[in-house]
Structure formats: C-alpha cells, structure tokens
C-alpha cells in the first residue's frame, strides 16, 4: 500500500470508529488538487496582508 491510500486501508492505522464500507482511497489527483488549493489560498492571504499593510502605511 502506498502513502496515497487513506488510513482506513491500513489496519495498523485504523481508527477506533472504523471506516465506512464505501470508503475509497484518495487518488493522487485529489491530493494534488487539495495541495494546490492550499498553496493558492495561502498566497492569496499573504497578498491581502501586504495590501492592508500598504494601505495602513499610507495613513
């Protein structure tokens, strides 16, 4: 099993609640899109902070 599989798939990492029967492993594309969304959101937040800082500096 690769690192891309959900924790449900590996018995040693199984949670106490168990996994639903319809749980499926996440694909590499889903994980990549989640990472990309995180990076884009982080950049947008820092850009907003920079704009606010420039606006405050002009006061």
Buried (B, 14 or more C-beta within 10 A) or exposed (E): EEEEEEEBBEEEEEEEEEEEEEEEEEEEEEEEEEEEEEEEEEEEEEEEEEEEEEEEEEE
